[in-house]
Amino acid sequence: MDREEVTEFLGQVPLLQCLPGSSIRRIAEAVEVRNYEPGDYVAREGEPVDGLYIILDGQAEVSAPTNAEEANRPDYVLNKYDYFGYGSNSSVHQVNVVALSKLTCFILPNQYGHLLQPKTIWNAEETPEHSLLEQILHLEPLEVDIFRGFTLPEAPTFRQVFGGQFIGQALAAASKTVDCLKMVHSLHAIFLVAGDNNIPIIYQVHRARDGSSFATRKVEAKQKGLVVFTLIASFQKEEVGFEHQAAIMPDVPPPEQLLNLEEIRERRLTDPRFPSQYRNLAAKKKFTPWPIEMRFCEDSASQHKPSLNYWFRARGKLSDDQALHRCVVAYASDLLYSGVSLNPHREKGLKTYSLSLDHSIWFHKPVKADEWLLYVIESPSAHGGRGFVTGRMFNRQGEVCIRLSSDSASAPVRESRDPSNYILFWNAQLIMSLTQEALIRREKPRGPNPRPKL
């Protein structure tokens, strides 16, 4: 087996799937291969164990200890992906392990045991600074396929759990149950019940399918025993295929020329054109910077259009794990998304209520979430108390392309020899396509008896 094949195999061992991808790759470099004949002792009770054993091929039998207290414990068989020798409180093995057939094992020597105990599910090493988003998307593994997430005090808080948090954390849980060579290429989420910010969220992953190229996972998020959110995600091993891109990034100012939310807020607080009462109220209101830095491409005069373009990136440096970066952009994708469908209907004094209903993402190319990305949002329709929005995300990489100018658009390209008929433009990479439908309503006065969210 070559290094990639070893990495792919280890990524399918449930014990290792919660590790950062970098840890699994380092383990793939450190493991040794040992072969056994039928009847050979792989480990003996009371003798030292020299590492973590993972069965690559064949079967082994675990024999009960000879002490009287556990003599009645039944024997059991170990198969492919099963392991032993890890988690023992002492350096000696507690049971006999005997090969039932020709047996091949990967062995991670004890000196590499630290690779099994990373700092987080994303980062194997202690780093001086962690991005807040990386902390928000960190989950606590409770059992195979079961994780616990939290709403951190420093995270953006809304009246309920932020929809992007559900999407990002559920995708993180799903990502930690597939091998690290498979990356999410699509997800479809449904919001069932508003989440409570004050209690943990349990994520249960169901393994719907595992193939050589694709894997499918279903994730249920639970609070107080109720399923409040579901997500289905499909993962694919990278492969070479046909390529084209018809989507063109809009002509917008670069992020370096735009103000972020903090700078806009500061300018409004000091702008004498705003009433002093407004500025005083804004200054007193608690302001917590989002873990996503955003820079809007249009001014407030365009806020009634059913569209919105803005640059964004994660604050701080993220660990170099492509799965994490995809979870981050999934988290960010719900910020200000459904609100675009309300833009044409905004008026003075209007109070509205919105709630995400479903959310879909298609990942086209790798992404760096701590570098600038352009989010292009449009709302083609709103009806029946629901708003529909579509989105595209572009990075700043791409190529210089040529197209006909607007004056010569009707002329066939091959017939035009005048260079002035063409313009050069920068066609950035389309990395994601998105859709969402959300509940959008006028806010009703609250009565004495609270009603369901939907």
QUIVENNOR-V648936 format. One record per residue. N is the residue number from 0. RES is the residue in one small letter. D_LAST is the distance of its C-alpha to the last C-alpha in Angstrom with 2 decimals. Layout:
BEGIN
n	res	d_last
N	RES	D_LAST
N	RES	D_LAST
END
This chain:
BEGIN
n	res	d_last
0	m	53.64
1	d	53.14
2	r	51.03
3	e	47.92
4	e	48.17
5	v	48.55
6	t	45.51
7	e	43.43
8	f	44.66
9	l	44.01
10	g	40.47
11	q	39.78
12	v	40.97
13	p	37.94
14	l	39.84
15	l	40.19
16	q	36.88
17	c	35.34
18	l	38.24
19	p	38.29
20	g	39.60
21	s	42.69
22	s	43.52
23	i	43.42
24	r	45.74
25	r	48.12
26	i	48.11
27	a	48.99
28	e	52.03
29	a	53.11
30	v	52.88
31	e	56.06
32	v	56.66
33	r	58.67
34	n	59.84
35	y	60.90
36	e	62.84
37	p	61.98
38	g	63.01
39	d	62.97
40	y	61.54
41	v	58.74
42	a	58.40
43	r	60.52
44	e	59.63
45	g	61.03
46	e	61.75
47	p	60.13
48	v	57.17
49	d	57.35
50	g	53.77
51	l	50.53
52	y	51.26
53	i	48.84
54	i	49.90
55	l	50.24
56	d	51.96
57	g	53.41
58	q	52.86
59	a	53.96
60	e	54.26
61	v	53.45
62	s	56.09
63	a	55.60
64	p	57.61
65	t	61.00
66	n	60.43
67	a	60.31
68	e	56.97
69	e	55.03
70	a	57.49
71	n	55.19
72	r	52.30
73	p	51.99
74	d	52.76
75	y	50.14
76	v	50.20
77	l	48.91
78	n	47.90
79	k	46.92
80	y	44.53
81	d	45.34
82	y	46.98
83	f	49.15
84	g	51.05
85	y	48.07
86	g	46.79
87	s	50.09
88	n	51.18
89	s	54.77
90	s	56.77
91	v	57.90
92	h	56.09
93	q	55.26
94	v	55.69
95	n	57.74
96	v	56.19
97	v	58.37
98	a	58.09
99	l	57.76
100	s	58.36
101	k	59.16
102	l	56.66
103	t	55.52
104	c	53.61
105	f	52.31
106	i	53.36
107	l	51.99
108	p	54.89
109	n	54.28
110	q	55.06
111	y	51.82
112	g	49.69
113	h	48.13
114	l	46.25
115	l	44.17
116	q	42.97
117	p	41.31
118	k	39.86
119	t	36.34
120	i	34.81
121	w	35.56
122	n	38.85
123	a	42.00
124	e	43.93
125	e	43.65
126	t	43.00
127	p	43.58
128	e	40.21
129	h	36.86
130	s	34.25
131	l	31.21
132	l	29.09
133	e	31.30
134	q	30.67
135	i	26.87
136	l	27.16
137	h	29.65
138	l	28.62
139	e	30.58
140	p	31.78
141	l	31.65
142	e	32.96
143	v	33.40
144	d	30.02
145	i	28.19
146	f	27.41
147	r	25.98
148	g	24.45
149	f	23.93
150	t	22.48
151	l	25.82
152	p	26.58
153	e	27.99
154	a	24.97
155	p	22.63
156	t	20.06
157	f	16.74
158	r	14.23
159	q	13.21
160	v	15.25
161	f	16.17
162	g	15.08
163	g	18.78
164	q	19.79
165	f	17.89
166	i	19.51
167	g	22.89
168	q	23.21
169	a	22.15
170	l	24.62
171	a	27.18
172	a	26.89
173	a	27.35
174	s	30.23
175	k	31.99
176	t	32.37
177	v	34.21
178	d	37.67
179	c	38.00
180	l	39.50
181	k	36.31
182	m	33.74
183	v	30.18
184	h	30.30
185	s	26.75
186	l	23.33
187	h	20.02
188	a	16.90
189	i	13.38
190	f	10.70
191	l	9.05
192	v	8.18
193	a	9.08
194	g	12.84
195	d	15.29
196	n	18.15
197	n	20.62
198	i	21.00
199	p	22.34
200	i	20.58
201	i	22.43
202	y	22.76
203	q	24.22
204	v	25.95
205	h	26.94
206	r	30.00
207	a	29.39
208	r	32.61
209	d	35.57
210	g	38.07
211	s	40.91
212	s	39.05
213	f	35.34
214	a	33.02
215	t	29.41
216	r	27.04
217	k	23.64
218	v	21.99
219	e	19.45
220	a	18.22
221	k	17.99
222	q	17.49
223	k	18.65
224	g	19.34
225	l	15.84
226	v	15.26
227	v	12.64
228	f	14.01
229	t	16.59
230	l	19.29
231	i	22.25
232	a	25.22
233	s	28.62
234	f	31.75
235	q	35.13
236	k	38.62
237	e	40.04
238	e	42.36
239	v	44.31
240	g	43.32
241	f	43.30
242	e	42.05
243	h	41.17
244	q	38.90
245	a	38.36
246	a	35.76
247	i	37.42
248	m	36.24
249	p	35.97
250	d	38.86
251	v	37.46
252	p	39.29
253	p	39.73
254	p	37.77
255	e	41.04
256	q	41.25
257	l	37.81
258	l	36.49
259	n	33.85
260	l	31.14
261	e	33.47
262	e	36.27
263	i	34.18
264	r	33.06
265	e	36.71
266	r	37.95
267	r	35.59
268	l	36.70
269	t	40.31
270	d	40.16
271	p	42.02
272	r	40.36
273	f	37.13
274	p	37.35
275	s	38.51
276	q	35.72
277	y	33.12
278	r	35.20
279	n	35.60
280	l	31.90
281	a	31.15
282	a	33.97
283	k	32.71
284	k	29.15
285	k	28.86
286	f	29.02
287	t	28.45
288	p	29.50
289	w	27.14
290	p	28.70
291	i	28.54
292	e	31.11
293	m	30.05
294	r	32.34
295	f	31.18
296	c	33.45
297	e	32.87
298	d	33.17
299	s	30.71
300	a	32.23
301	s	30.35
302	q	26.87
303	h	26.03
304	k	26.75
305	p	24.07
306	s	25.71
307	l	26.57
308	n	29.30
309	y	29.88
310	w	31.97
311	f	30.75
312	r	32.20
313	a	31.70
314	r	33.62
315	g	36.54
316	k	38.13
317	l	36.25
318	s	38.01
319	d	39.48
320	d	37.12
321	q	35.62
322	a	32.76
323	l	31.86
324	h	32.08
325	r	29.67
326	c	27.17
327	v	27.67
328	v	27.04
329	a	23.91
330	y	22.75
331	a	23.86
332	s	22.37
333	d	18.87
334	l	20.49
335	l	20.03
336	y	19.12
337	s	16.02
338	g	17.33
339	v	20.18
340	s	18.23
341	l	17.87
342	n	21.60
343	p	23.03
344	h	20.92
345	r	21.73
346	e	23.85
347	k	25.30
348	g	23.15
349	l	19.90
350	k	16.96
351	t	13.89
352	y	10.60
353	s	10.06
354	l	8.55
355	s	10.60
356	l	9.71
357	d	13.34
358	h	16.69
359	s	20.26
360	i	23.63
361	w	27.19
362	f	29.97
363	h	33.21
364	k	35.59
365	p	36.14
366	v	34.66
367	k	35.80
368	a	32.84
369	d	35.20
370	e	36.82
371	w	35.61
372	l	33.15
373	l	32.08
374	y	28.42
375	v	28.29
376	i	24.89
377	e	24.39
378	s	21.63
379	p	23.12
380	s	20.30
381	a	17.24
382	h	16.04
383	g	13.38
384	g	10.93
385	r	11.68
386	g	14.55
387	f	16.95
388	v	19.43
389	t	22.50
390	g	24.64
391	r	28.14
392	m	29.91
393	f	33.67
394	n	36.14
395	r	39.44
396	q	41.60
397	g	42.88
398	e	45.99
399	v	47.82
400	c	47.45
401	i	49.29
402	r	47.99
403	l	49.46
404	s	49.16
405	s	47.39
406	d	50.84
407	s	51.90
408	a	48.66
409	s	50.20
410	a	53.21
411	p	53.29
412	v	53.46
413	r	56.67
414	e	58.43
415	s	57.76
416	r	60.31
417	d	59.75
418	p	58.01
419	s	56.62
420	n	54.41
421	y	52.41
422	i	50.21
423	l	49.37
424	f	45.82
425	w	44.08
426	n	41.64
427	a	39.52
428	q	37.95
429	l	34.51
430	i	32.99
431	m	29.35
432	s	27.17
433	l	23.38
434	t	20.39
435	q	16.70
436	e	13.80
437	a	11.06
438	l	8.32
439	i	10.67
440	r	10.51
441	r	13.02
442	e	12.32
443	k	12.56
444	p	15.05
445	r	14.00
446	g	15.49
447	p	17.35
448	n	14.73
449	p	11.65
450	r	8.32
451	p	5.52
452	k	3.81
453	l	0.00
END
